[in-house]
């Protein structure tokens, strides 16, 4: 199996800590490794260096090289423009299928926390075997919910389509976007829904066939790239053709439209770390529910998240449920339960205040 760590996103909901020049996956959010380094470390028992690939934007290549010096040159998949996960996954599949015909690909994120890496690796092995048994299906890891969560997408389990090494493999009944709180509560209490982790195992040729069926123009561009793979014009073809692709998420492009999608129920202590509010899932809080980093003085304040810069004090006085993030050139203050809206700040900064991105 070939492994691709997707590291091209910019983590807009963790602004102003996460920036276009150094997105969240290149930071140490939990522990001593950066999130990218941790994403590689957790799959080390499964992957040799020749089977490891990282997909990222051209402007982030130097950061990947700095943090993963062991990654071979052939392991870097470079996206010359931002086109969302649809084109990014299309590119990784066309390159890997051309180099390793018939290969199975595990397409994984670089910005997740997984507290049970051994179980995660076990399920990836199960998914690989399932893909060999049913090569026309797409397999996703659906995370068993631990709370009512409105910031994640959901997968509704269907019937058990089969078992691999005793592990049930469920057909997917439907996907649901981020729900409101009453709907999310209904999903969790039903026991029928899983969080959508956006981690996949599939045959590269199956993904390309689905692009041909559902996104024919994007597929035509991918085939022009494929014609140049392994030749002296490969890089030039990617640079020329990739920016022509329509920006689309892989979910909308093929996964939600594919006739055969299956899921494994993953109990792996997973968190997206997609917002400041989500950090409390994976980092310890004090007796008052505060999560702090840097110099923070707390006076009668509770349930706050505060990140400061070295040599600068943040004082919290009689406040509750806030996010306060201070950086040398930007200060964020919002309610912790509205931390998902930080992406709206980033959207409002473009293009007249792009210097803060």
N, C-alpha and C positions, 0 to 999 in steps of 0.2 A: 504493500500500500504506500502511496505517495502522500505526504503531509504538506498542506499549505497553511501557513499562518497569515491571516489577512491583517495587515498593519498599515492600511492606507487612510483610515479615518482620522478625524480631527477632534473628536470628543467635545463637541460644542457645549454640552451641559455641565462640563467641569471647567468652563471659563471662570476666572481669568488664569487659573493654574495651567490648564491645557490650552495651548496656542498652536497656530498653524506651523510655527517653526519648531515646536516641540510638543506634539500631542500627548495625551494621557498615557498611551501605551509605552512611551519612552521615559515615564516617571516611576519612581518607587512609591507606589500608593500603599502597598501592603508588604512588609518585610524588606529584605536587603536587596532583592532583585527588582529590576524594572518589570513592568507588566509583560513586555515582550519577552524578556529573558525568562520569566516565570512560565509563559506559554510554551516555550521550547523545553524548559527543564521538566515540566510535568509529563511530557510525552517521550522523554529520553529512553525509558524502558522499551519502547516500541520502534523507535526510528533510528536508523543509521544516518550519518551526516549526508550521504548521497541521496537519501530519500526525503530530505528536509528542504522545504522551499518557503520563502517569505514573499508575499505580494505587497507592494507598497508604491507610493507615488515617487516620481523622479526627484522631488525636492527633499525626500526623506531617506534616500538611499544612504547618504553618509552616516546618518544616525543608526540605521540598521547595521552597517558595517562596523561602526564603533561598538555597538552593544553585542553583536554576534560575530566576532572576528573569525570564528570557526566555519561560518557559512560559506560554502564554495560559490564561485562565480555563477555557475549554472543554477544555483539555488535561488537566485534573485529574480523575481518576476516584477518588472518595472512598468507601472501604469503612467503614461506620459500626460494624462489629464484626469481630472476627477469626473467619474461617470457612474458612481454608486456601485453597489455590489453585483448588479446584473452583468455589465460589461467586465468587471474585474474577475468574476468567476468564469465568465465565458473565455477570457484570455488565459486564465490558468488552465482551464480544461483543454483548450486548443493546443497550447504548448506541450502539456504533459501527454496528451493522447498522441501527438506527433512524435514525441521522443520515446514514449513507452506505450505502444499500442495495446489497447485492452486494459489499461491500468485502472485501479480503484483509487479514488482520491478522498482523503479526509480534509475537508475545508473548515478551518477552525478560526475563531476570533483570537485577537491578541490582547483584549482588554477585559477579560473575565477573571473573577476569582473562583477557584475550584478547591474546596477544602478537603475533598476526598479524591486525590489524583489517582490512587490505585484503582478505585472503582471506575473512574473515568476511563482509564486505559483498558480495563476489562470490557467496558461497554463498546469502546472503539473496536476491539477485537471481534466482539459479537456482531457489530454492524458490518465489519469487513466480510465476515463469513456470510451474513445475510445478503450482502450485495453479490457475492459469488453465486449464491443459490438463486437469487432473483435479480439478475442484472438490469432488468428494465424498470426497476423501482428506485425511488429516491428515499434515502433514510435520514431521519433527523433525530437528534437527541432532544427529547422533551423533558424538562426539569419538573420534578414533583414539587408543587407549590408548598411553601411553608407559612404563607400568610396571604391576606387579601392585598393584592398589588395592582395598581392601575397603570404603572409605567411599563409593563411588559405586554407583548402579544401572547395569545394563548392558542394551544392546539387541543382540539377535542378528539379524544381517543374513540376509535370505532371498535370493531370486534378484533379478537386475537387472530391475526392472519397466519401465524405460525410460531414456532419456538426454535431458538438457536441456542444450543448448549443449555437448555432448560429455561432460557430467558424469553418471556413473551414479546413478540413483535406485533404491535397494534397497527391496524390500518388507520389512516387519518380521516376522520369524518368531516372536519372543516377547520379552517384557521379563523381566528378572530383578532382584530386589532385591539389596541389598548382600550379596555372598557372603562366605564364609570364605576364608582365604588359599589353600588348595589349589584351591578352585573358581575363584577369581579368576585364579590362575596358568593353569589350564586354559583359561579364557576367552581370556586374552591370547595364549597360545601358539597357539590354534586359528586366530587371525586372523579369526574369524567375529563377534566381539563388539566393540561400541563403548560408550564411556561415555555415559550418559544425561545430557545437559546441561540438560534441561528448557527448551529454547528451541524455539519452534514457529512454523510459518507455516501458515495455514489460512484458509478462508472462514468468516466469522463465522456465516453462516446454517447452514453444515454443522455447526459446533460446537453450535449451538442445537438442531438436529434430533437430534443424538446425545444431548443432555440429555433431550429429550422421550422418546427411546427407552429410555434406561437409568436416568435419574433424573427420573421424571415429576413428583414433588412439587416438586423444585427447579425444574423447568421451569415449573410453574404459577406459582411465585413470581416467576420472571423475567418471565413474560408480564404479570403484574400491574404490574411495574415498567415494562415496555415500553409499556403503555397510557398511562403518564403522561409518557413522554419527550417533551420539547419543549413541555410545558405548565407552568403555574405551580405544579403540584403534584409535579413530578419529584423534587425533593429530599426532600419529605415522604414520597413513596412509597418511595424508596430507604431512608430512615431507618426507615420502618415495616416494610418487607418483608424487607430484607436480613438482619437478625438472626434471622429465622425459618428461615433455611436451615440444613440439616444441615452440620456441618463435615466436609469430605471433600477429599482431594487430587485434582487433575485427572486424575492417572494412574489412580487407582482408580475415579473417576466415569465417565470415558468412554474415555480413550486405550487402556488395556489391554483394553477390551471392544469397541472400534470394529472394524468389519470391514475397513477399508482404512486402514492406517497405513504410511507410507513414511519412509525416512531417507536423509539425505545424509551421507557420510563426511567429517568436518571435521578437517583437520589445521591447527589454528589456535592452538596453544600455549595451551590452555585450562586453567584451574584454577578450582575452585569456591571456593577460599579459605574453606572451610567449617569449618575447625578450626585451632587453633594449630599442629598438626603440618603442615598443608598450606602454611603460609607459606613453607617452604623451597623450594616449587615455583617461586616467583616472586620471592623476595628473596635477595640474595647472602648466603652464609655465609662465615665466616673460615676460616683454614687448619685449624682444629680442628673445623669443622662447626658452630660456634655462630652463631646468628642473634640479634643483640642490638639493642635500642633503648633509649636513655636511658643513664644512668651504670651501667655493668656492669664489674666487675673479675673477670677470669677467671684462676684459678690451677689449672693442670693439670686443666681440665675440657673436655669435648668433646661435640658433638652436642646442645647445649642451645638452647632458645629462651627468651630473657629480655626482657621488656618492663617498663620501670620508669617512674616519674613523675619529673618535673623536680625536682632538688634532693634526691633520695634515691638512695643507692647500693645496688645489688644485687651481692653478692660470691658468686661460684661457686667452691667449693673442692673439688677431687677428686670431682666429680660428673659423671654422663654420662646423656644421653638424657632430660633433664627439660624441662618447661615451667614457667617462673616468671613470673607476671604480677602486678605490684603496682600497685594503684590507691589513691587516698586512703582508700577505705572497705572494700576487699576485697583479699585475697591468694589467688592460685591457685597451687598446686604439684601437678603430676602428671607421670607418665611421658609422653614425647612420643609414644610408640607407642600410648598409650591416650587421646590428646587428644579423641577422639570422645566420651568419657564426660563431658565437661564439661556436656553437655546434661542429664545426670542430676543434676548439682549444681543447675542452674536448676530442674528439676522438684522437687527436695527443698526448695527455698526457698519454694515456694508452699504456703499463703498466709501462714504465720506469720512469715516473714522477707522479705516482699515489698519491704521497703525497700531490699534489695540488688539488686533487679531493675531 
